[in-house]
Amino acid sequence: MRIALAVPAYRQGINIHSAVAWMQDALTARELGWQPFPLWVDCSGIARARNVIVKTAEDAGARLLLMMDSDSFPDVQEGGLGHMWHVMQQESAAVVAAAFVTRNGSRVNCEPVKPGEVYEGEVGTAYMLIDLWRLRDLPRPWFVHQDTDDGLKVKCGEDVYFCRHAKAHGHRVIVNYALPTGHMDLKASRTFE
């Protein structure tokens, strides 16, 4: 099985914590007998970058896609892929994503918020495992950023849109709040501090 390990950059470099996690996930993929395919996409527009990643992964023959933002990381020594794959299999899910503390540490990127649990919900794409085969019938585009009519506020981010879109077409989206994660800004914010 082929897995794309993707980092959307949005004109930024990758944090060292994220780079180490990316390497660890590649090693885990090999241990599972998979063929890891590293993928770095640097283009403007968050939704566009995520859609380009999906298309590139599919064109490369990947069955799975692990998307990790360049400033986010699973906060466990062995990386997060093994844990995410286990949850995906256990929950028969098309999508599993880890809960992350936002940049300023004031909130978490998922709804509902249930620390330490694994459950259905809506979650950001900072560290997300997608089964491309299960979602092969999902209409495109998958990631769409929606603003309010006056264009002054975000109505729905591309990640929440994707979760709602997948669920509306009968796919399970799982929030993995059991996996410790980190988010880099001026300092690391962690889910289990």
VOPAGU-2260 file (C-alpha; in pm, 1 decimal, decimal comma):
REM VOPAGU-2260
SITE   aa  ch    i         X         Y         Z
SITE  MET   A    0       0,0       0,0       0,0
SITE  ARG   A    1     125,4     347,7     -81,2
SITE  ILE   A    2      85,2     639,9     161,2
SITE  ALA   A    3     147,1    1005,8      82,4
SITE  LEU   A    4     304,7    1196,3     372,5
SITE  ALA   A    5     217,4    1553,7     287,3
SITE  VAL   A    6     306,9    1894,3     427,2
SITE  PRO   A    7     124,4    2201,0     295,6
SITE  ALA   A    8     358,6    2493,5     358,7
SITE  TYR   A    9     174,0    2817,1     265,9
SITE  ARG   A   10     503,1    2998,5     203,4
SITE  GLN   A   11     667,1    2891,8     528,7
SITE  GLY   A   12     943,1    2652,9     632,0
SITE  ILE   A   13     883,1    2334,0     825,6
SITE  ASN   A   14     937,9    2337,6    1201,8
SITE  ILE   A   15    1203,8    2096,1    1330,4
SITE  HIS   A   16     945,5    1912,0    1548,3
SITE  SER   A   17     728,5    1862,6    1239,7
SITE  ALA   A   18    1024,2    1745,3    1028,6
SITE  VAL   A   19    1122,5    1483,9    1288,0
SITE  ALA   A   20     761,2    1361,7    1309,7
SITE  TRP   A   21     744,2    1345,6     927,9
SITE  MET   A   22    1057,2    1125,8     922,1
SITE  GLN   A   23     924,2     906,9    1202,2
SITE  ASP   A   24     595,3     859,1    1018,6
SITE  ALA   A   25     789,0     753,4     707,2
SITE  LEU   A   26     974,7     492,8     916,5
SITE  THR   A   27     646,1     373,0    1067,8
SITE  ALA   A   28     496,0     340,5     718,9
SITE  ARG   A   29     788,5     120,6     615,1
SITE  GLU   A   30     751,9     -90,3     932,3
SITE  LEU   A   31     385,8    -144,6     837,3
SITE  GLY   A   32     499,7    -263,7     494,3
SITE  TRP   A   33     376,0      46,0     313,2
SITE  GLN   A   34     553,8     260,9      55,9
SITE  PRO   A   35     581,7     617,8     190,7
SITE  PHE   A   36     565,3     896,9     -64,9
SITE  PRO   A   37     688,0    1231,0      80,2
SITE  LEU   A   38     497,9    1526,0     -61,4
SITE  TRP   A   39     571,2    1894,5      -2,1
SITE  VAL   A   40     328,9    2149,6    -147,6
SITE  ASP   A   41     402,2    2520,1    -125,9
SITE  CYS   A   42     133,2    2732,6    -287,6
SITE  SER   A   43     -78,2    3024,8    -179,1
SITE  GLY   A   44    -421,5    2954,7     -40,8
SITE  ILE   A   45    -479,0    2695,2     228,0
SITE  ALA   A   46    -771,6    2526,4      53,4
SITE  ARG   A   47    -583,0    2517,9    -278,3
SITE  ALA   A   48    -276,2    2362,3    -116,0
SITE  ARG   A   49    -485,3    2088,9      44,1
SITE  ASN   A   50    -671,0    2015,3    -281,0
SITE  VAL   A   51    -339,8    2000,2    -472,6
SITE  ILE   A   52    -209,7    1751,6    -214,5
SITE  VAL   A   53    -514,0    1525,8    -255,5
SITE  LYS   A   54    -485,2    1527,4    -636,4
SITE  THR   A   55    -108,1    1469,9    -631,3
SITE  ALA   A   56    -143,9    1181,2    -383,3
SITE  GLU   A   57    -414,8    1018,0    -593,3
SITE  ASP   A   58    -214,0    1062,4    -914,5
SITE  ALA   A   59      81,2     892,6    -741,5
SITE  GLY   A   60    -136,2     591,1    -655,4
SITE  ALA   A   61    -154,4     652,2    -280,7
SITE  ARG   A   62    -427,3     469,1     -88,4
SITE  LEU   A   63    -374,0     679,9     225,5
SITE  LEU   A   64    -284,2    1042,7     279,5
SITE  LEU   A   65    -133,5    1174,2     602,5
SITE  MET   A   66    -147,6    1553,4     598,9
SITE  MET   A   67      57,3    1740,5     859,2
SITE  ASP   A   68      88,4    2117,8     875,1
SITE  SER   A   69     444,1    2252,2     880,6
SITE  ASP   A   70     393,3    2391,5    1233,9
SITE  SER   A   71     211,6    2093,5    1388,7
SITE  PHE   A   72     332,5    1757,9    1514,6
SITE  PRO   A   73     229,3    1446,2    1705,1
SITE  ASP   A   74     394,5    1481,2    2045,4
SITE  VAL   A   75     501,1    1118,6    2090,5
SITE  GLN   A   76     847,0     975,6    2025,8
SITE  GLU   A   77     729,9     710,4    1779,6
SITE  GLY   A   78     529,4     954,4    1566,5
SITE  GLY   A   79     153,9     946,6    1526,7
SITE  LEU   A   80      89,9     737,8    1215,6
SITE  GLY   A   81      62,3     401,2    1394,2
SITE  HIS   A   82    -186,0     544,8    1643,4
SITE  MET   A   83    -390,1     716,8    1370,9
SITE  TRP   A   84    -401,5     398,9    1157,7
SITE  HIS   A   85    -516,4     193,8    1458,4
SITE  VAL   A   86    -799,6     440,5    1526,0
SITE  MET   A   87    -898,4     446,3    1157,4
SITE  GLN   A   88    -924,5      67,3    1149,3
SITE  GLN   A   89   -1099,6      40,0    1486,2
SITE  GLU   A   90   -1358,7     305,9    1396,2
SITE  SER   A   91   -1401,3     206,6    1026,8
SITE  ALA   A   92   -1339,6     573,3     948,4
SITE  ALA   A   93   -1256,6     748,3     623,8
SITE  VAL   A   94   -1088,9    1034,9     810,9
SITE  VAL   A   95    -907,5    1055,4    1145,1
SITE  ALA   A   96    -754,9    1380,7    1267,3
SITE  ALA   A   97    -579,8    1476,2    1588,5
SITE  ALA   A   98    -703,2    1756,6    1810,8
SITE  PHE   A   99    -465,0    2052,9    1831,9
SITE  VAL   A  100    -437,3    2353,9    2055,4
SITE  THR   A  101    -457,2    2667,0    1839,3
SITE  ARG   A  102    -157,5    2896,2    1794,0
SITE  ASN   A  103    -235,0    3113,4    2094,2
SITE  GLY   A  104    -334,9    2818,0    2310,5
SITE  SER   A  105    -683,5    2958,6    2376,2
SITE  ARG   A  106    -888,7    2686,4    2209,8
SITE  VAL   A  107    -876,8    2351,1    2033,0
SITE  ASN   A  108    -942,0    2284,1    1663,1
SITE  CYS   A  109   -1232,4    2042,1    1704,5
SITE  GLU   A  110   -1601,5    2019,9    1786,7
SITE  PRO   A  111   -1703,0    1885,4    2027,3
SITE  VAL   A  112   -1405,8    1908,7    2265,5
SITE  LYS   A  113   -1353,2    1583,9    2462,4
SITE  PRO   A  114    -992,4    1560,9    2587,5
SITE  GLY   A  115    -844,5    1211,1    2590,0
SITE  GLU   A  116   -1125,0    1059,7    2380,4
SITE  VAL   A  117   -1175,5     928,4    2026,5
SITE  TYR   A  118   -1513,6    1026,9    1880,1
SITE  GLU   A  119   -1705,9    1147,3    1574,1
SITE  GLY   A  120   -1691,8    1521,5    1513,3
SITE  GLU   A  121   -1536,5    1801,2    1310,9
SITE  VAL   A  122   -1167,6    1867,9    1332,7
SITE  GLY   A  123    -888,0    2069,6    1174,9
SITE  THR   A  124    -647,0    1924,3     922,8
SITE  ALA   A  125    -323,5    1997,5    1112,0
SITE  TYR   A  126    -255,7    1619,8    1143,2
SITE  MET   A  127    -508,9    1419,7     944,0
SITE  LEU   A  128    -510,7    1066,9     801,3
SITE  ILE   A  129    -739,5    1029,0     498,7
SITE  ASP   A  130    -836,5     702,5     331,0
SITE  LEU   A  131    -839,4     815,6     -32,0
SITE  TRP   A  132    -992,7     487,4    -145,9
SITE  ARG   A  133   -1294,8     524,8      86,4
SITE  LEU   A  134   -1345,2     884,5     -28,6
SITE  ARG   A  135   -1304,6     814,1    -400,6
SITE  ASP   A  136   -1673,0     902,6    -462,5
SITE  LEU   A  137   -1661,9    1230,0    -264,7
SITE  PRO   A  138   -1742,5    1524,7    -498,1
SITE  ARG   A  139   -1467,7    1781,2    -560,2
SITE  PRO   A  140   -1333,2    2013,3    -439,9
SITE  TRP   A  141   -1282,9    1863,4     -94,8
SITE  PHE   A  142   -1148,9    2177,2      72,9
SITE  VAL   A  143   -1337,6    2505,7      38,2
SITE  HIS   A  144   -1287,8    2819,9     246,9
SITE  GLN   A  145   -1612,4    3012,8     297,8
SITE  ASP   A  146   -1637,9    3375,1     414,9
SITE  THR   A  147   -1946,3    3562,3     529,7
SITE  ASP   A  148   -2133,6    3753,5     258,5
SITE  ASP   A  149   -1958,1    4078,6     353,4
SITE  GLY   A  150   -1617,9    3904,5     329,2
SITE  LEU   A  151   -1510,4    4020,4     674,5
SITE  LYS   A  152   -1527,2    3694,7     872,4
SITE  VAL   A  153   -1468,4    3328,0     818,4
SITE  LYS   A  154   -1799,1    3147,3     788,3
SITE  CYS   A  155   -1643,7    2802,3     754,3
SITE  GLY   A  156   -1274,9    2711,0     727,1
SITE  GLU   A  157   -1160,8    2461,1     466,4
SITE  ASP   A  158   -1102,5    2191,8     727,4
SITE  VAL   A  159   -1450,2    2210,1     883,9
SITE  TYR   A  160   -1600,3    2226,6     533,6
SITE  PHE   A  161   -1414,4    1904,2     443,9
SITE  CYS   A  162   -1540,4    1725,5     756,9
SITE  ARG   A  163   -1900,0    1832,2     693,8
SITE  HIS   A  164   -1871,7    1744,3     323,9
SITE  ALA   A  165   -1739,1    1394,3     399,9
SITE  LYS   A  166   -2002,4    1331,6     668,7
SITE  ALA   A  167   -2282,9    1455,6     439,9
SITE  HIS   A  168   -2179,5    1185,2     193,0
SITE  GLY   A  169   -2192,2     907,6     452,7
SITE  HIS   A  170   -1829,0     892,2     564,5
SITE  ARG   A  171   -1710,1     874,4     924,5
SITE  VAL   A  172   -1484,8    1156,4    1049,0
SITE  ILE   A  173   -1311,9    1081,7    1379,2
SITE  VAL   A  174   -1151,2    1328,4    1619,9
SITE  ASN   A  175    -848,1    1167,7    1784,5
SITE  TYR   A  176    -806,7    1365,6    2105,4
SITE  ALA   A  177    -618,2    1073,3    2260,8
SITE  LEU   A  178    -298,9    1145,9    2063,2
SITE  PRO   A  179     -76,1    1408,9    2227,4
SITE  THR   A  180       4,9    1684,3    1977,9
SITE  GLY   A  181     196,1    2009,5    1956,0
SITE  HIS   A  182     154,9    2334,3    1763,3
SITE  MET   A  183     445,5    2575,2    1715,1
SITE  ASP   A  184     423,9    2951,1    1734,4
SITE  LEU   A  185     653,9    3150,7    1957,2
SITE  LYS   A  186     647,6    2844,0    2180,7
SITE  ALA   A  187     500,8    2495,8    2157,7
SITE  SER   A  188     139,1    2462,6    2266,8
SITE  ARG   A  189      50,9    2107,2    2361,6
SITE  THR   A  190    -282,5    1930,3    2403,1
SITE  PHE   A  191    -187,3    1761,2    2729,3
SITE  GLU   A  192     -13,6    2040,1    2926,0
